[in-house]
Amino acid sequence: MVKLFSKQSGVTVVELVVVIAIVGLVSSVILFNYSDFSTNVSIRNLSQEVALSIRKSQTFATSVQSLSSGGAPSYPSFGMVFSMESATFAFLPTPKRFISFADIPPSVGVSPNKKYDSGGSICGSVGIGEECIEAISITSADTLIGIDTDATGPVTTGTVSITFRRPSPDAIICYIPAGQSDCIAQIPSYVKLTFQSAKGLKRLVSVWNTGQINVE
């Protein structure tokens, strides 16, 4: 008589639990590291975008970029403006938005006033009193958390404008405190913009009056 033996193989409950635990652990590590990586990329991209926007204003000024607002072409200064304050209108700077603008002289033979003039309700139709070229919003969880200059220390109110006037690549830094209409008498030699992610990662964009722009 020939006896037939059947051998069955399978996975025990203990083995299944161990495999699930290992997969869960590996997945959690990957997701955690991806979250940190994504956050780091986001804050790095934001700081680079700010630096490139400032550099673009510098290039417009030094390449004698012209603007036409219904009349003869004008050759204004170009710049960026930042603020730590909230704003009601869509085209004013906030910690989540910065503005590219053309600093247009009020009349022929008069120098630009080194600041952003706008009611905050119009952008793209550049003219005297409405100087907004582009409003750039921060759509991620990142935000501007600090503005510092050597003339003021930490800036919590008002606006800081960085402009460039042809043909020089030098930066002109103007701080206007809240409630005032003109730049402070002491002209800062640098401005430092600190950006922070939702997880606390920070990046610094520094602009010097020599025209140097650094991202740290």
C-alpha positions in Angstrom: 0.0 0.0 0.0 1.3 3.4 -0.9 0.6 6.2 1.5 0.3 9.7 0.1 1.4 12.5 2.4 0.2 16.1 1.6 2.3 18.9 3.0 0.5 22.3 3.3 2.4 25.5 3.7 1.0 28.9 4.9 1.6 32.0 6.9 1.0 32.0 10.6 -0.8 34.8 12.4 2.4 35.8 14.1 4.3 36.0 10.9 1.6 38.1 9.3 1.6 40.5 12.3 5.4 40.9 12.1 5.3 41.7 8.3 2.5 44.2 8.8 4.5 45.9 11.6 7.6 46.1 9.5 5.8 47.6 6.5 4.1 50.1 8.8 7.4 51.1 10.4 9.1 51.5 7.0 6.1 53.5 5.6 6.0 55.9 8.6 9.8 56.6 8.3 9.5 57.3 4.6 6.5 59.6 5.1 8.2 61.4 7.9 11.3 62.0 5.9 9.3 63.0 2.8 7.4 65.6 4.9 10.7 67.1 6.1 12.1 67.0 2.5 9.0 68.7 1.1 9.1 71.4 3.7 12.8 72.1 3.1 12.2 72.3 -0.6 9.3 74.7 -0.2 11.1 77.2 2.0 14.2 77.0 -0.2 12.1 77.6 -3.3 10.4 80.6 -1.7 13.7 82.3 -0.6 15.1 81.7 -4.1 11.9 83.2 -5.7 12.2 86.3 -3.5 15.9 86.7 -4.4 15.2 86.2 -8.1 12.4 88.8 -8.0 14.7 91.4 -6.5 17.4 90.5 -9.0 14.7 91.0 -11.8 14.0 94.5 -10.6 17.8 95.2 -10.6 18.0 93.9 -14.1 15.1 96.0 -15.3 16.8 99.1 -13.9 20.3 98.5 -15.2 19.0 97.4 -18.6 17.0 100.7 -18.8 13.6 98.9 -19.1 10.9 101.4 -20.1 7.2 101.7 -19.3 4.4 103.4 -21.1 1.2 104.4 -19.4 -0.6 106.1 -22.2 2.0 108.7 -23.0 5.7 108.8 -23.8 7.8 105.9 -22.4 9.3 106.6 -19.0 12.3 105.0 -17.4 11.5 104.6 -13.7 13.4 102.8 -10.9 12.2 99.3 -10.2 11.9 97.5 -6.9 10.3 95.2 -4.4 8.4 96.2 -1.2 7.8 94.1 1.9 5.9 94.5 5.1 5.1 92.6 8.4 1.7 94.1 8.6 -1.6 92.7 7.3 -3.5 94.6 4.6 -7.1 95.0 3.4 -6.3 95.5 -0.3 -5.0 92.8 -2.6 -2.0 94.7 -3.9 -0.3 95.9 -0.7 2.5 93.9 0.9 2.0 91.5 3.8 3.9 88.6 5.4 2.3 86.4 2.8 2.6 88.7 -0.2 5.4 90.9 -1.7 5.0 93.5 -4.5 7.1 94.2 -7.6 6.7 97.9 -8.6 8.0 100.7 -10.8 9.1 103.8 -8.9 7.8 106.4 -11.3 8.9 110.1 -10.9 5.9 112.5 -10.5 7.2 114.7 -13.3 10.1 115.2 -15.7 13.4 116.1 -14.0 12.2 114.9 -10.5 13.8 111.8 -8.9 11.8 108.8 -7.9 10.8 108.9 -4.2 12.2 105.4 -3.5 8.9 104.0 -2.2 5.8 102.1 -3.3 2.9 104.4 -4.2 -0.4 102.6 -4.6 -3.9 102.5 -3.3 -3.6 98.7 -3.3 -6.6 98.0 -5.6 -4.9 98.1 -9.0 -1.9 96.1 -10.3 -0.5 95.8 -13.8 -1.7 99.1 -15.1 1.3 101.1 -14.0 1.1 104.8 -13.7 1.7 107.7 -11.2 0.1 106.7 -7.9 -0.5 103.1 -8.9 3.0 101.6 -9.3 2.2 97.8 -8.9 3.7 95.6 -11.6 3.0 92.2 -9.9 1.8 91.0 -6.6 3.4 87.7 -5.7 1.5 85.7 -3.0 3.0 82.9 -0.9 0.6 80.0 -1.4 2.4 77.5 0.8 2.5 77.4 4.6 5.7 79.4 4.5 5.7 83.1 5.6 7.8 86.2 6.2 8.6 86.3 9.9 11.2 89.1 10.1 12.6 92.2 8.5 15.8 93.7 9.8 18.1 96.6 8.8 21.2 98.0 10.3 19.4 101.4 10.7 16.2 100.1 12.4 16.8 96.7 13.9 13.7 94.4 13.7 10.9 96.0 11.6 7.4 95.2 12.8 5.3 98.0 11.2 5.5 100.0 8.0 7.1 99.0 4.8 10.6 98.4 3.5 11.3 99.1 -0.2 14.3 98.0 -2.2 14.7 99.9 -5.5 17.3 100.1 -8.2 17.8 103.2 -10.4 19.5 103.2 -13.7 22.3 102.9 -14.6 23.7 101.7 -11.1 23.2 98.2 -9.8 23.3 99.5 -6.2 20.2 98.9 -4.1 18.4 101.8 -2.4 16.7 100.7 0.8 13.8 102.8 2.2 12.0 102.1 5.5 8.8 104.0 6.1 7.4 103.6 9.6 3.6 103.1 10.0 1.8 106.5 9.9 4.6 108.2 8.0 4.9 109.1 4.3 8.6 109.3 3.7 11.7 107.2 4.2 13.6 107.6 7.4 16.6 109.9 7.2 19.1 107.2 8.0 19.4 105.1 4.9 20.0 101.4 5.7 23.0 99.7 4.2 21.3 96.3 4.2 18.0 94.6 4.7 17.5 91.0 5.8 14.3 89.1 5.1 13.7 85.9 7.2 11.2 83.3 5.9 10.0 80.4 8.0 8.2 77.1 7.1 5.4 75.6 9.1 7.9 73.2 10.7 10.2 76.1 11.8 12.8 75.8 9.0 14.2 79.3 8.2 15.9 80.9 5.2 17.4 84.3 5.0 17.5 86.7 2.0 20.0 89.6 2.4 20.2 92.6 0.1 23.0 95.1 0.5 23.2 98.7 -0.8 26.1 97.5 -3.1 23.5 95.4 -5.0 24.6 92.1 -3.6 21.8 89.6 -3.0 22.4 86.5 -0.8 20.3 83.5 0.2 21.3 81.7 3.3 
